[in-house]
Amino acid sequence: MTHLRKLMLEELQRRNYSHETIRSYMHAVEDFARRFKCPPDRLGPQHIRQYQAELFQKRKLSSGTVGIRLAALRFFYTKTLRRNWSIADTPYPKRTHRLPTILSQEEVAQLIDAASTPFHRTLLMTLYATGARNAESTRLKFSDVDSKRMVIHIKGGKGRRDRDVMLSLKLLEELREHWYRVGQRPRVWLFPGNHHHSADRPINTKTVWHACQNAAKRAGIQIGAHPHMLRHCFGTHLLEAGADLRTIQILMGHSSLRETTIYCAQWSVMWSCCSKCLPVSSFLLDHGT
């Protein structure tokens, strides 16, 4: 580990950044240095501007991804190197706001049933039935499954926030079968890593991504399927079942109700739904099919 990498890592850890943020920030600075084949402390604003333009024009990355790369570089220069950073010279890109792609409940069922292994089936079902983010699902432990209260505890989610999500009977049955299939001693991680799923560490987010994409291909789903799409399906299907936005916000762990309102655009009767709170117990019991 180089001296600069160690310094940046210490600064990130000292501020208690999440594991995913640390990983993405470190990768961004390393990629920046590789592009110019030079230590990053010897590079300046002109290199950052050139790098930003190439991320859009040559690599065709999204505005959100480019924004994360710039945030990483800003952290490196301002916190690690203690240098000034000019927003005027390196502006953050405007983000494009697109509606999320949503599958019907039938299509979600086809996707889950098309999983290549029982392990992947349980993983995809858990994503959809809980609305968990990709990284959140990889950190779930068996001890987070509370069958007495019929909830799953998601700990250390985005923004370091904990929350509880509902546990349907169907998902509980699937997780009990999964418990015996995993067969590791001791059973700690809900989705343990390595090929035989017996490691003392959880799977990584790439494993979740590939499981979702492979299942979509097997199911004949043409749109680009990814783990976060199942989270969008969770929120939209709850809305269609009559859940109010406040409930959905809590279940999905949104810091602001504004984040949750994106699902209203998927449903033509937005205002009638938002103005009343309908019972959703029947939907929650069947959720995760």
C-alpha positions as CSV (number, residue, x, y, z in Angstrom):
1,M,0.0,0.0,0.0
2,T,1.5,3.4,-1.1
3,H,1.8,6.2,1.4
4,L,-0.9,8.3,-0.4
5,R,-3.3,5.4,-0.5
6,K,-2.7,4.8,3.3
7,L,-3.3,8.4,4.1
8,M,-6.6,8.6,2.1
9,L,-7.8,5.3,3.6
10,E,-7.1,6.7,7.1
11,E,-9.0,9.9,6.4
12,L,-12.0,8.0,5.1
13,Q,-12.0,5.6,8.1
14,R,-11.5,8.5,10.5
15,R,-14.7,10.0,9.2
16,N,-16.6,6.7,9.5
17,Y,-17.4,6.5,5.8
18,S,-19.2,3.3,4.8
19,H,-17.3,0.3,3.3
20,E,-18.9,0.9,-0.1
21,T,-18.0,4.6,-0.2
22,I,-14.4,3.8,0.8
23,R,-14.2,1.2,-1.9
24,S,-15.6,3.5,-4.6
25,Y,-13.5,6.5,-3.6
26,M,-10.3,4.5,-3.5
27,H,-11.1,3.0,-6.9
28,A,-11.8,6.4,-8.4
29,V,-8.5,7.9,-7.4
30,E,-6.6,4.8,-8.5
31,D,-8.3,5.0,-11.9
32,F,-7.5,8.7,-12.2
33,A,-3.8,8.0,-11.5
34,R,-3.7,5.1,-14.0
35,R,-5.2,7.3,-16.7
36,F,-2.3,9.7,-16.6
37,K,0.3,7.2,-15.4
38,C,1.3,9.5,-12.7
39,P,0.9,9.8,-8.9
40,P,-2.3,11.7,-8.2
41,D,-0.6,14.3,-6.0
42,R,1.3,15.5,-9.1
43,L,-1.9,16.0,-11.1
44,G,-4.0,19.2,-11.1
45,P,-7.2,20.8,-12.2
46,Q,-6.4,20.6,-15.9
47,H,-6.0,16.8,-15.5
48,I,-9.3,16.5,-13.6
49,R,-11.2,18.5,-16.3
50,Q,-9.7,16.2,-19.0
51,Y,-10.6,13.1,-17.0
52,Q,-14.1,14.3,-16.4
53,A,-14.7,14.9,-20.1
54,E,-13.3,11.5,-21.0
55,L,-15.6,9.7,-18.5
56,F,-18.6,11.2,-20.4
57,Q,-17.4,11.2,-24.0
58,K,-15.2,8.0,-24.2
59,R,-16.4,5.8,-21.4
60,K,-20.1,6.9,-21.7
61,L,-20.6,6.8,-17.9
62,S,-23.7,8.2,-16.3
63,S,-23.8,11.6,-14.6
64,G,-24.3,9.9,-11.3
65,T,-21.1,7.8,-11.7
66,V,-19.1,10.8,-12.9
67,G,-20.3,12.7,-9.9
68,I,-19.1,10.0,-7.5
69,R,-15.7,10.0,-9.2
70,L,-15.4,13.8,-8.8
71,A,-16.5,13.6,-5.1
72,A,-13.7,11.1,-4.6
73,L,-11.1,13.3,-6.2
74,R,-12.4,16.3,-4.2
75,F,-12.0,14.3,-1.0
76,F,-8.5,13.3,-2.0
77,Y,-7.3,16.8,-2.7
78,T,-9.1,18.7,0.1
79,K,-9.0,16.1,3.0
80,T,-5.9,14.0,2.2
81,L,-3.6,16.6,0.5
82,R,-5.2,19.6,2.2
83,R,-5.4,21.6,-1.1
84,N,-8.0,24.0,-2.3
85,W,-10.7,22.8,-4.7
86,S,-12.5,25.1,-7.1
87,I,-16.1,24.1,-7.9
88,A,-16.0,26.6,-10.8
89,D,-13.1,24.7,-12.4
90,T,-14.5,21.3,-11.8
91,P,-18.3,21.6,-11.7
92,Y,-20.4,18.6,-10.8
93,P,-22.5,17.3,-13.8
94,K,-26.2,17.8,-14.0
95,R,-28.0,14.6,-13.3
96,T,-30.5,13.1,-15.6
97,H,-33.7,12.1,-13.9
98,R,-35.3,9.1,-15.5
99,L,-38.2,7.0,-14.3
100,P,-37.1,3.6,-13.0
101,T,-37.8,0.5,-15.1
102,I,-40.6,-1.6,-13.4
103,L,-41.5,-5.2,-13.9
104,S,-45.0,-6.6,-13.2
105,Q,-45.5,-8.9,-10.3
106,E,-45.8,-11.8,-12.8
107,E,-42.5,-10.8,-14.5
108,V,-40.7,-10.6,-11.1
109,A,-42.0,-14.1,-10.3
110,Q,-40.6,-15.3,-13.6
111,L,-37.2,-13.7,-12.9
112,I,-37.0,-15.3,-9.4
113,D,-38.0,-18.7,-10.7
114,A,-35.4,-18.5,-13.5
115,A,-32.5,-18.1,-11.0
116,S,-29.7,-20.5,-11.9
117,T,-29.3,-22.0,-8.3
118,P,-31.5,-22.2,-5.2
119,F,-29.0,-19.8,-3.5
120,H,-29.6,-17.2,-6.2
121,R,-33.3,-17.7,-6.0
122,T,-33.3,-17.0,-2.3
123,L,-31.1,-14.0,-2.9
124,L,-33.4,-12.5,-5.6
125,M,-36.5,-13.2,-3.5
126,T,-35.0,-11.4,-0.5
127,L,-34.1,-8.4,-2.6
128,Y,-37.7,-8.1,-3.9
129,A,-39.5,-9.0,-0.7
130,T,-37.6,-6.5,1.4
131,G,-36.7,-3.7,-1.0
132,A,-33.1,-3.9,0.3
133,R,-30.3,-2.2,-1.6
134,N,-27.7,-4.4,-3.2
135,A,-25.0,-3.7,-0.6
136,E,-27.6,-4.1,2.2
137,S,-28.5,-7.6,1.1
138,T,-24.9,-8.7,1.1
139,R,-24.5,-7.7,4.8
140,L,-27.5,-9.5,6.1
141,K,-27.0,-12.1,8.8
142,F,-29.2,-15.0,9.9
143,S,-29.5,-13.2,13.2
144,D,-31.2,-10.3,11.4
145,V,-34.2,-12.5,10.6
146,D,-36.7,-12.0,13.4
147,S,-39.4,-14.7,12.9
148,K,-41.2,-13.7,16.1
149,R,-41.9,-10.2,15.0
150,M,-41.9,-11.1,11.3
151,V,-39.4,-8.5,10.3
152,I,-35.8,-8.4,8.9
153,H,-33.4,-6.0,10.5
154,I,-31.3,-4.1,8.0
155,K,-28.4,-2.6,9.9
156,G,-26.1,0.2,8.7
157,G,-28.0,1.0,5.5
158,K,-27.4,4.1,3.4
159,G,-26.6,7.0,5.7
160,R,-25.7,4.6,8.5
161,R,-29.4,4.2,9.3
162,D,-31.0,1.0,10.6
163,R,-34.5,0.0,9.7
164,D,-36.9,-3.0,9.9
165,V,-38.7,-4.4,6.8
166,M,-41.5,-6.9,6.8
167,L,-40.9,-10.6,6.5
168,S,-43.5,-12.5,4.6
169,L,-44.5,-16.1,5.4
170,K,-43.3,-17.2,1.9
171,L,-39.9,-15.6,2.4
172,L,-39.6,-17.0,5.9
173,E,-40.2,-20.5,4.5
174,E,-37.6,-19.9,1.8
175,L,-35.0,-18.7,4.3
176,R,-35.6,-21.7,6.5
177,E,-34.9,-24.0,3.5
178,H,-31.9,-21.8,2.7
179,W,-30.6,-22.3,6.3
180,Y,-30.3,-26.0,5.8
181,R,-28.9,-25.7,2.2
182,V,-26.0,-23.4,3.3
183,G,-24.9,-25.9,5.9
184,Q,-22.0,-23.8,7.2
185,R,-20.9,-23.9,10.9
186,P,-21.4,-21.5,12.4
187,R,-24.0,-19.9,10.2
188,V,-23.4,-16.1,10.4
189,W,-23.9,-14.5,7.0
190,L,-27.3,-15.0,5.3
191,F,-25.4,-15.1,1.9
192,P,-21.9,-16.3,2.6
193,G,-19.2,-15.9,-0.1
194,N,-17.0,-18.2,-2.3
195,H,-18.2,-20.8,-4.8
196,H,-19.5,-23.2,-2.1
197,H,-21.0,-20.4,0.0
198,S,-19.1,-21.5,3.1
199,A,-16.7,-18.5,3.6
200,D,-16.6,-16.5,6.8
201,R,-17.3,-13.4,4.8
202,P,-20.5,-12.4,2.8
203,I,-20.9,-12.3,-1.0
204,N,-19.9,-9.2,-2.8
205,T,-22.3,-6.9,-4.8
206,K,-21.0,-8.2,-8.1
207,T,-22.4,-11.6,-7.2
208,V,-25.8,-10.1,-6.7
209,W,-25.6,-8.2,-10.0
210,H,-24.6,-11.3,-12.0
211,A,-27.3,-13.4,-10.3
212,C,-30.0,-10.9,-11.4
213,Q,-28.7,-10.5,-14.9
214,N,-28.4,-14.3,-15.5
215,A,-31.9,-14.9,-14.2
216,A,-33.3,-12.2,-16.5
217,K,-31.6,-13.8,-19.5
218,R,-33.0,-17.2,-18.5
219,A,-36.5,-15.7,-18.1
220,G,-36.3,-14.0,-21.4
221,I,-36.6,-10.5,-19.9
222,Q,-35.2,-8.2,-22.5
223,I,-34.7,-5.0,-20.4
224,G,-31.5,-4.5,-18.5
225,A,-32.2,-6.2,-15.2
226,H,-30.2,-5.3,-12.1
227,P,-30.6,-5.6,-8.3
228,H,-31.8,-2.1,-7.8
229,M,-34.6,-2.7,-10.3
230,L,-36.1,-5.2,-7.8
231,R,-36.0,-2.5,-5.2
232,H,-37.9,-0.2,-7.5
233,C,-40.5,-3.0,-8.2
234,F,-40.9,-3.4,-4.4
235,G,-41.7,0.3,-3.9
236,T,-44.0,0.5,-7.0
237,H,-45.9,-2.7,-6.2
238,L,-46.5,-1.5,-2.6
239,L,-47.9,1.8,-4.0
240,E,-50.2,-0.1,-6.3
241,A,-51.4,-2.3,-3.4
242,G,-52.5,0.8,-1.6
243,A,-49.6,1.7,0.8
244,D,-49.2,5.3,1.6
245,L,-46.0,7.1,0.7
246,R,-44.9,7.5,4.3
247,T,-45.0,3.8,4.9
248,I,-43.1,3.1,1.7
249,Q,-40.5,5.7,2.7
250,I,-39.9,4.0,6.0
251,L,-39.7,0.5,4.5
252,M,-37.2,1.6,1.8
253,G,-35.1,3.7,4.1
254,H,-35.4,7.0,2.2
255,S,-34.2,10.0,4.1
256,S,-36.7,12.3,2.3
257,L,-40.3,11.7,1.1
258,R,-39.2,13.4,-2.1
259,E,-37.1,10.2,-3.0
260,T,-40.2,8.1,-2.6
261,T,-42.5,10.2,-4.8
262,I,-40.7,8.9,-7.9
263,Y,-42.9,5.8,-7.7
264,C,-46.0,8.0,-8.0
265,A,-45.0,8.7,-11.6
266,Q,-45.4,5.0,-12.3
267,W,-49.1,5.1,-11.3
268,S,-51.7,7.3,-13.0
269,V,-53.8,7.6,-9.8
270,M,-51.1,9.2,-7.8
271,W,-53.1,11.7,-5.9
272,S,-55.9,9.4,-4.9
273,C,-53.3,7.0,-3.5
274,C,-51.4,9.6,-1.6
275,S,-54.5,11.0,0.1
276,K,-55.6,7.8,1.8
277,C,-53.9,4.9,3.6
278,L,-55.4,1.5,2.5
279,P,-54.7,-1.8,4.3
280,V,-51.8,-3.6,2.7
281,S,-51.6,-6.7,5.0
282,S,-52.7,-9.1,2.2
283,F,-50.1,-7.8,-0.1
284,L,-47.3,-8.0,2.5
285,L,-48.2,-11.6,3.4
286,D,-47.9,-12.6,-0.3
287,H,-44.9,-10.4,-1.0
288,G,-41.9,-12.2,-2.3
289,T,-43.6,-14.6,-4.6
